Amino acid sequence: MSTDTDVHVTRGLLDALLELAAAEDPEAVSAAIAVTPAGDLDRSVSEGSPDGNGGFDADGADLDPATPVFTDLFLPQQRRSVNAVFGMDVTIPPRQTQGRFVSHPLGQLEVTKEDDLHEVVLVAVPPWDGDAVAAFDRRGNRRRLVVLDAAPPVGQLEDFDETQSM
């Protein structure tokens, strides 16, 4: 049973975020993440095994179709000069991303003053597995993380033109 304070994420996105954090270790990662309404998810990708994070909801069948589920990742683009000056990715419109993923290679499983804050912040620490990630609100309050075996619709972000935000 999900509540309004639960944070929902697809297993595929969570796995990709943890792989990204592991690949960049010992450097920290900060990446924008976006949601898809639960009613738009492809639920045919069920793996049927719970994670160790206190939240597993097979395919999200009991979710309200309007429930936001984190499904997509925008990789950091550190080579752009504007990003280097301001320290954030300004090419992604705020309406496109409702959350932020950050890695803390030194092991702080909490939101810190150095993190880019969003409505929801997913924080991961070594050893970069499902037990080493947690969800927080922008004030640093921990929220229950529910991992779904579902996928976003194919081609969901194909129409996004990052020049629209420049």
GUNU-413889 format. One record per atom (N, C-alpha, C, O): residue in one letter; x, y, z. Coordinates in steps of 0.05 Angstrom, whole numbers, plus 5000, padded with zeros to 4 digits. Example, Ala and Ser with C-alpha at 12.3 -4.5 7.8 and 13.67 -1.06 7.14 Angstrom:
% GUNU-413889
a526448865156;a524649105156;a526449345156;a528549345169;s525749555142;s527349795143;s525850015157;s526850235161;
This chain:
% GUNU-413889
m501749765000;m500050005000;m501850255000;m503450285018;s501550424980;s503150664978;s501650894991;s499250904993;t503251085001;t502151325013;t503151564997;t504851544979;d502051805003;d502852044989;d505752124994;d506852274978;t506952015015;t509652085021;t511651885009;t514051925011;d510651674997;d512351484984;d513651604958;d512451764945;v516051514953;v517451594928;v517551334911;v518551134921;h516551344887;h516551114869;h518651144848;h519051364836;v520150924842;v522250924822;v522150654808;v521650454821;t522750654782;t522850394768;t525550264775;t527550394779;r525449994775;r527849844780;r530049914760;r532349934766;g529249944735;g531150004713;g532650274718;g535050284715;l531150474727;l532450734732;l534250704757;l536450804756;l533250574778;l534950554802;l537550404795;l539650484805;d537350184780;d539750044772;d541650214756;d544050214761;a540550374738;a542250554722;a543650764739;a545950834735;l542150874758;l543251084776;l545550964793;l547651084797;l545150724803;l547150594820;l549650524803;l551850544813;e549250434778;e551450384760;e553050634754;e555550634754;l551650854750;l552951114745;l554551194769;l556851284765;a553451174792;a554951244817;a557451074820;a559551174827;a557150814815;a559450634818;a561650704798;a564050694804;a560850764773;a562750834752;a564251084758;a566551114750;e562951274771;e564251534777;e565751544803;e567251734808;d565351344820;d566651334846;d569651344842;d570751194826;p571151524855;p570551664880;p569351944876;p569052094896;e568752014852;e567452274847;e564452254853;e563252044848;a563252464862;a560352474867;a558852524841;a559952644822;v556452434840;v554752474816;v552252624825;v551152584846;s551352804807;s548852944811;s547452954784;s548453064765;a545052834783;a543652814758;a540652864761;a539452784782;a539452994742;a536653054743;a535052794736;a535952644719;i532852754750;i531152524744;i528252624741;i527452814753;a526752484723;a524052574716;a522052354720;a522852114721;v519552424722;v517452234728;v515652184704;v515552334685;t514251964706;t512151884687;t509751804705;t510051674725;p507251874697;p504951784712;p504751484712;p505351354691;a504051364735;a503951074737;a502150944716;a502750724707;g500051084708;g498250974688;g499550944660;g498450794644;d501751074655;d503151064630;d505350854629;d506650814608;l505850724651;l508050534653;l507450264639;l505150184638;d509550144628;d509349874617;d509949684640;d512149674651;r507949524648;r508149354671;r508849064664;r508548884680;s509749024639;s510348744631;s513248664636;s514148454627;v514648824652;v517548774657;v518048664685;v520248684695;s515948544697;s516148454725;s518348244729;s518548054713;e520048294749;e522148094756;e521247934781;e522347714785;g519448044796;g518347894819;g520047854843;g519547664858;s522148014848;s523747984872;s523948244887;s524748444875;p523348244912;p523448494928;p526348584932;p528148424933;d526648854935;d529248954942;d529448964973;d527448904987;g531749034983;g532049045012;g531449325023;g532349385046;n530049485009;n529649765017;n526949825029;n526250055032;g525449615037;g522949665050;g520649745031;g518549815040;g521149735005;g519049804987;g519149644961;g521049674946;f517049484957;f516949334932;f514049314924;f512349234941;d513449364900;d510649374891;d510449244864;d509749374844;a511248994861;a511348834836;a511149004811;a513249054798;d508749084803;d508549234778;d507049504782;d506449634762;g506449584806;g505149834810;g502149824805;g500850034802;a501049594804;a498149554797;a496349694817;a494149774809;d497149724842;d495449854862;d495750154863;d494450284880;l497350274846;l497750564846;l495550704831;l494550604811;d494950944840;d493251124825;d494651194799;d497151234799;p493251194776;p494651244751;p496051504749;p497851544732;a495351704766;a496651964766;a499151974783;a500552174784;t499751764798;t502051754816;t504651794801;t505151644781;p506351984808;p508852024794;p510851804801;p511251734825;v512151694781;v514151484784;v516651574770;v516551644746;f518851584785;f521451664772;f522251444752;f522551214759;t522651524727;t523151344706;t525551424688;t526751254675;d526251674688;d528251774668;d530451934681;d530052064702;l532751914669;l535152044679;l536352224658;l536452154634;f537152464666;f538652644648;f541452644658;f542052754679;l543252534641;l546052524649;l547252804652;l546652974636;p549052844671;p550353104674;p551953164650;p553252984639;q551953414642;q553553504618;q555553704628;q555153944624;q557653614640;q559553794653;q561353944633;q562854124641;r561353874608;r563153994589;r562154264579;r563654414567;r559654334584;r558654594575;r559654814593;r559654784618;s560555034582;s561755254597;s559755374617;s560555454639;v557255404609;v555255524628;v554955344652;v554755434674;n554955084648;n554754894670;n557154914688;n556854914713;a559454944677;a561954964693;a561855224710;a562855214733;v560855444699;v560755694714;v558755684737;v559355764759;f556355584731;f554255584751;f554055334767;f552555324787;g555355114759;g555454874774;g552854714773;g552354544791;m551154754753;m548754594750;m548054574721;m549054734704;d546354384714;d545554344687;d543154524681;d540954474689;v543654744666;v541554934661;v540154874634;v538455034626;t540854654621;t539554594596;t536954434600;t535554394580;i536354344623;i533954184629;i531954364641;i532354474663;p529654404628;p527554574641;p526554454667;p526254214668;p526054624688;p525154514713;p522654354711;p522254164727;r520854414692;r518354264689;r518953974681;r517153804684;q521253924669;q521953654660;q522953474682;q522653234680;t524053594703;t525253424724;t524053494751;t524053724759;q523153284765;q521953324791;q523753224813;q523053254837;g526053124806;g527853014826;g530753034819;g531453114797;r532452954837;r535352964834;r536452714847;r535652634868;f538352584833;f539852364844;f542652464851;f543852604834;v543552404875;v546352474883;v547652234895;v546352074909;s550252214890;s551752004903;s553652124923;s554652344919;h554051984945;h555852074966;h557951854970;h557551674987;p560151864955;p562151664957;p563351614985;p564451404991;l563151825002;l564251795029;l562351675049;l562951655072;g559951605039;g558051455056;g555951595072;g554851475090;q555351845066;q553251995081;q550551945067;q549952065047;l548851765079;l546251705068;l544251905079;l542451845094;e544652155071;e542952385079;e543352615059;e545352615044;v541552795059;v541753035043;v543753225057;v543553265081;t545553335041;t547553525053;t547153805041;t545753835022;k548553995053;k548354275043;k549554295015;k548754485000;e551254115007;e552454134980;e550754014958;e551354054934;d548653874965;d546953744945;d545153944931;d544154134943;d544753894905;d542754054889;d540053944898;d539453704895;l538354114909;l535754024920;l533554044899;l533454234883;h531753854900;h529353844884;h527153764904;h527553734928;e524753734893;e522453644909;e523153374922;e522453324945;v524453194907;v525352934916;v528352904910;v529252974888;v529852804929;v532652744925;v533152454932;v532552364954;l534252304913;l535152034918;l538152044924;l539652164908;v538951934946;v541751934954;v542751644955;v541451474966;a545151594943;a546351334944;a549151344955;a550551544952;v549951134968;v552551104980;v553750834973;v552250654965;p556350794975;p557550534971;p556250334990;p555750405013;p555850094982;p556949944960;p555249964934;p555449784917;w553650164931;w552150214906;w550149994900;w550149894878;d548549914920;d546549714915;d543849814926;d543750034937;g541749654924;g539049744932;g538749804961;g536949954969;d540549694978;d540549755007;d541950015013;d541750115036;a543350134994;a544950364999;a543850614985;a545350784976;v541250624982;v539950864969;v537450924986;v536050754996;a536951184988;a534551275003;a533351524989;a534751664975;a530851574995;a529451804984;a528952015007;a528451935030;f529152264999;f528752485018;f527152705005;f527052724980;d525752865021;d524553105010;d526653335011;d528853295020;r525853565000;r527853784998;r528853885026;r530854025027;r527453815047;r528253895074;r530053685087;r531053725109;g530553465073;g532253255084;g530753045100;g531952875112;n528053055100;n526452845113;n526352595096;n525752605072;r526952375109;r526952115094;r524152035086;r522252065102;r523851935062;r521251835051;r521651545043;r523851455036;r519551385044;r519651105037;r520051085007;r518751214991;l521950914999;l522650874971;l521350614962;l521850404973;v519650634941;v518250394930;v519350344902;v519150514885;v520450104899;v521650034873;v519649874857;v518649674866;l519149964832;l517149834815;l518549684792;l520449784780;d517549454786;d518449304762;d516649394739;d514749254732;a517249624728;a515749734705;a517649914690;a519849974699;a516749994666;a518450154649;a516850384637;a514350364634;p518150604631;p516750824618;p515950754590;p517150564578;p514050894578;p513350834550;p515750884532;p517351064537;v515950724511;v518150754492;v517951034479;v515851114470;g520251164477;g520351424463;g519251654478;g518551864466;q518851624504;q517551834520;q518952104518;q517552304516;l521552114517;l522952374517;l524052444490;l525652624487;e523252294469;e524352344442;e523852634432;e525452744417;d521552754440;d520853014430;d522153234445;d521853474438;f523753174466;f525053384482;f527353504466;f529053354457;d527353764463;d529453904449;d530854084470;d529654284479;e533254014478;e534554164499;e535154454492;e535854604510;t535054524467;t535454804460;t533054984467;t533255224467;q530754854474;q528455014482;q528955174507;q527655374511;s530755084524;s531155204550;s533455404550;s534055534570;m534755434527;m537155624526;m536255904520;m537956084519;
